[in-house]
Amino acid sequence: MKIAVIVKTDLDDPKVYTTHRSKVSYHTDNLFLSQNDKNAIEYALDCVKNKGGEVDAFTFEKGILADRVLHEALAMRVNTATKFAGVDVYDPLQTTTIAKEFADYVKKNGNYDLIISGCSDEADPIEAYIAKDLGMNFIDHVAKVDKEYNFESNLEKGRVTGKFALPSVLTVLDSINTPHLPSFIDLRDALSAKINEITISSNDEQSKIVADQTKRKQVIFDLHQDPDAVQKLVDVLKEDGILK
């Protein structure tokens, strides 16, 4: 059995951000493998422990963050670690390109029975695009799952239960299991383990955040000079949608 685990950092961790007055600081030193991905790895390891096979870890994170999360995955005893460089997984304009490149890699290097990842609200659902490109089943927000592929998914307005068939792509929550803690020896060996790298050349336009530079005309409504000032203010507020 071949399982691929797509791993990433935990942007939801409150230690990643600090605020001082109106300034928000972003601390990459506090970014580590996400909790949901640890649960995904644990489930993958349990599957191959019972059925035989291998677990390969992949990430689309950049630079040192890619190495960090893959070293953590290796410490949990995945078999191989590979990072895709040259892309930004958090840029929605690159999501489909990244998914296609990963799907092409999978097709060339032998299909996986299961592709699994931890749920994340910080990036586009790249796993759904991967499932589409590979023609695999896709099950999202899995809250419970066993080694016989019985699952329960949490949806916005309820739950879905069933049994999925291989090959499938899953995204899982941290409620599916309790990950084991790597030993000191596993941590030591992971730091010296090989990490493979695949570079993606993308011509996609990159997203940009542009501040609104529009300068609004300032108007003073003075009741001493204009008896209709209140009505004029109400009309302006209605025009801007502030009042209805």
C-alpha positions as CSV (number, residue, x, y, z in Angstrom):
1,M,0.0,0.0,0.0
2,K,1.4,3.4,-1.0
3,I,0.3,6.5,0.9
4,A,1.2,10.1,0.3
5,V,0.9,12.7,3.1
6,I,0.8,16.4,2.2
7,V,2.1,18.4,5.2
8,K,2.3,22.1,6.1
9,T,2.9,24.6,8.9
10,D,0.3,25.5,11.5
11,L,-0.7,29.1,10.7
12,D,-3.5,28.9,13.3
13,D,-1.0,28.7,16.1
14,P,-1.4,31.9,18.2
15,K,2.3,31.9,18.9
16,V,3.0,32.7,15.2
17,Y,1.6,36.3,15.6
18,T,2.1,39.0,18.1
19,T,0.5,42.5,18.1
20,H,1.8,45.8,19.4
21,R,-0.6,48.7,19.0
22,S,-1.5,48.6,15.3
23,K,1.4,46.4,14.2
24,V,1.1,42.7,13.7
25,S,4.4,40.7,13.7
26,Y,4.8,37.3,12.0
27,H,7.2,34.9,13.6
28,T,8.3,32.0,11.3
29,D,10.5,30.6,14.1
30,N,7.3,29.5,15.7
31,L,5.9,27.7,12.7
32,F,6.0,23.9,12.9
33,L,4.2,20.9,11.5
34,S,0.4,21.4,11.9
35,Q,-1.4,19.2,14.4
36,N,-3.9,17.9,11.8
37,D,-1.0,16.8,9.7
38,K,0.5,14.9,12.6
39,N,-2.8,13.0,12.9
40,A,-2.8,12.4,9.1
41,I,0.7,10.9,9.4
42,E,-0.3,8.7,12.3
43,Y,-3.2,7.3,10.4
44,A,-1.0,6.6,7.4
45,L,1.5,4.8,9.5
46,D,-1.2,2.7,11.1
47,C,-2.5,1.7,7.7
48,V,0.9,0.4,6.4
49,K,1.6,-1.2,9.8
50,N,-1.3,-3.5,9.3
51,K,-1.3,-3.8,5.5
52,G,2.3,-3.2,4.6
53,G,3.6,-0.5,2.3
54,E,5.2,2.9,2.6
55,V,4.4,6.5,3.5
56,D,5.8,9.4,1.6
57,A,5.6,13.0,2.9
58,F,5.3,16.0,0.6
59,T,5.2,19.7,1.2
60,F,4.7,22.9,-0.8
61,E,6.0,25.2,1.9
62,K,9.0,27.4,1.2
63,G,12.6,27.3,2.2
64,I,13.4,26.5,5.8
65,L,9.7,25.9,6.6
66,A,9.6,23.1,4.1
67,D,12.7,21.4,5.6
68,R,11.3,21.9,9.1
69,V,7.9,20.2,8.5
70,L,9.5,17.4,6.5
71,H,12.1,16.7,9.2
72,E,9.2,16.5,11.7
73,A,7.5,14.0,9.4
74,L,10.6,12.0,9.0
75,A,11.0,11.9,12.8
76,M,7.5,10.3,12.9
77,R,9.0,7.6,10.6
78,V,7.6,8.4,7.1
79,N,9.7,6.7,4.5
80,T,10.6,9.6,2.2
81,A,10.3,13.4,2.2
82,T,9.9,15.6,-0.9
83,K,9.5,19.4,-1.2
84,F,8.0,21.2,-4.2
85,A,9.9,24.5,-4.7
86,G,9.2,27.6,-6.8
87,V,5.5,28.0,-5.8
88,D,3.4,29.6,-3.1
89,V,0.7,27.3,-1.9
90,Y,-1.0,30.2,-0.1
91,D,-1.5,32.1,-3.3
92,P,-4.9,31.2,-4.7
93,L,-3.8,32.0,-8.3
94,Q,-1.2,29.1,-8.1
95,T,-3.5,26.4,-6.6
96,T,-4.5,24.7,-9.8
97,T,-0.9,24.7,-11.1
98,I,0.5,23.2,-8.0
99,A,-2.2,20.5,-7.9
100,K,-1.5,19.6,-11.6
101,E,2.2,19.4,-11.1
102,F,1.7,17.1,-8.1
103,A,-0.8,15.0,-10.0
104,D,1.7,14.7,-12.9
105,Y,4.4,13.7,-10.5
106,V,2.2,11.0,-9.0
107,K,1.3,9.6,-12.4
108,K,4.9,9.4,-13.4
109,N,6.2,7.8,-10.2
110,G,3.4,5.4,-9.5
111,N,-0.1,6.2,-8.2
112,Y,-0.9,6.2,-4.5
113,D,-3.7,4.2,-2.9
114,L,-4.3,7.1,-0.4
115,I,-3.4,10.7,-0.3
116,I,-4.1,12.3,3.0
117,S,-3.5,15.7,4.6
118,G,-4.6,17.7,7.6
119,C,-7.5,20.2,7.2
120,S,-6.5,23.8,6.9
121,D,-8.5,27.0,6.5
122,E,-5.4,29.1,5.5
123,A,-5.1,27.9,1.9
124,D,-7.3,26.9,-1.0
125,P,-8.4,23.2,-0.9
126,I,-5.5,22.0,-3.0
127,E,-6.4,18.4,-2.1
128,A,-9.7,18.7,-3.9
129,Y,-7.9,19.8,-7.1
130,I,-5.4,16.9,-6.8
131,A,-8.3,14.4,-6.4
132,K,-9.9,15.8,-9.5
133,D,-6.7,15.7,-11.6
134,L,-6.1,12.1,-10.5
135,G,-9.7,10.9,-10.8
136,M,-9.8,9.9,-7.1
137,N,-12.5,10.1,-4.5
138,F,-12.3,13.2,-2.2
139,I,-13.6,13.3,1.4
140,D,-13.1,16.4,3.4
141,H,-13.1,17.2,7.2
142,V,-12.8,13.6,8.3
143,A,-13.4,13.5,12.1
144,K,-13.3,9.8,12.6
145,V,-11.8,7.0,10.4
146,D,-10.6,3.5,11.0
147,K,-8.2,1.1,9.2
148,E,-11.2,-0.5,7.4
149,Y,-11.9,3.0,5.8
150,N,-15.1,3.6,7.7
151,F,-15.3,7.4,8.2
152,E,-17.3,10.3,9.6
153,S,-17.0,13.8,8.2
154,N,-18.1,17.0,10.0
155,L,-19.9,19.3,7.7
156,E,-21.2,22.8,8.4
157,K,-24.8,21.6,8.9
158,G,-24.3,18.0,10.0
159,R,-22.3,14.8,9.6
160,V,-21.7,12.3,6.8
161,T,-20.8,8.7,7.6
162,G,-19.8,5.9,5.2
163,K,-16.9,3.8,3.9
164,F,-14.6,5.1,1.2
165,A,-13.0,3.0,-1.5
166,L,-9.4,3.3,-2.6
167,P,-7.9,5.3,-4.2
168,S,-9.0,8.3,-2.3
169,V,-7.9,11.7,-1.1
170,L,-8.7,12.7,2.5
171,T,-8.4,15.8,4.7
172,V,-8.6,15.0,8.4
173,L,-9.1,16.7,11.7
174,D,-7.1,16.1,14.9
175,S,-10.0,14.0,16.4
176,I,-9.1,10.9,14.3
177,N,-6.3,9.7,16.6
178,T,-3.5,10.6,19.0
179,P,-0.1,10.9,17.3
180,H,2.9,9.3,18.9
181,L,5.8,11.4,20.1
182,P,9.1,10.7,18.1
183,S,12.0,9.3,20.1
184,F,15.3,11.2,20.5
185,I,16.9,8.8,18.1
186,D,14.2,9.4,15.5
187,L,14.6,13.1,15.9
188,R,18.4,12.8,15.5
189,D,18.2,10.6,12.4
190,A,15.5,12.8,10.8
191,L,17.8,15.9,10.9
192,S,20.4,14.1,8.7
193,A,17.9,12.3,6.4
194,K,17.7,13.2,2.8
195,I,15.0,15.6,1.5
196,N,14.2,15.4,-2.2
197,E,13.4,18.6,-4.1
198,I,11.3,19.2,-7.2
199,T,11.2,22.7,-8.7
200,I,8.1,23.9,-10.4
201,S,8.3,26.7,-13.0
202,S,5.1,28.7,-13.0
203,N,4.1,31.5,-15.3
204,D,1.0,32.2,-13.2
205,E,0.4,35.7,-12.1
206,Q,1.1,36.2,-8.4
207,S,-1.6,37.7,-6.1
208,K,-0.9,41.1,-4.7
209,I,-2.5,43.0,-1.7
210,V,-3.0,46.6,-2.6
211,A,-4.1,49.2,-0.1
212,D,-7.0,51.4,-1.1
213,Q,-5.5,54.8,-2.0
214,T,-8.8,56.5,-2.7
215,K,-9.0,59.9,-1.2
216,R,-12.5,60.9,-0.2
217,K,-13.7,64.4,-0.3
218,Q,-14.2,65.9,3.2
219,V,-17.5,67.6,3.8
220,I,-18.5,69.5,6.9
221,F,-22.1,69.7,7.8
222,D,-22.6,72.9,9.9
223,L,-26.1,73.5,11.2
224,H,-25.2,77.1,12.1
225,Q,-24.6,77.9,8.4
226,D,-27.0,75.4,6.7
227,P,-30.4,74.5,8.3
228,D,-30.6,71.5,5.9
229,A,-27.3,70.0,7.1
230,V,-28.9,67.1,9.0
231,Q,-30.9,66.0,6.0
232,K,-27.9,66.3,3.7
233,L,-25.9,64.2,6.1
234,V,-28.6,61.5,6.1
235,D,-28.7,61.5,2.3
236,V,-24.9,61.0,2.1
237,L,-25.0,58.2,4.6
238,K,-27.8,56.4,2.7
239,E,-25.8,56.9,-0.6
240,D,-22.8,55.2,1.0
241,G,-24.9,52.3,2.3
242,I,-24.4,53.2,6.0
243,L,-28.0,54.1,6.5
244,K,-31.0,52.4,4.9
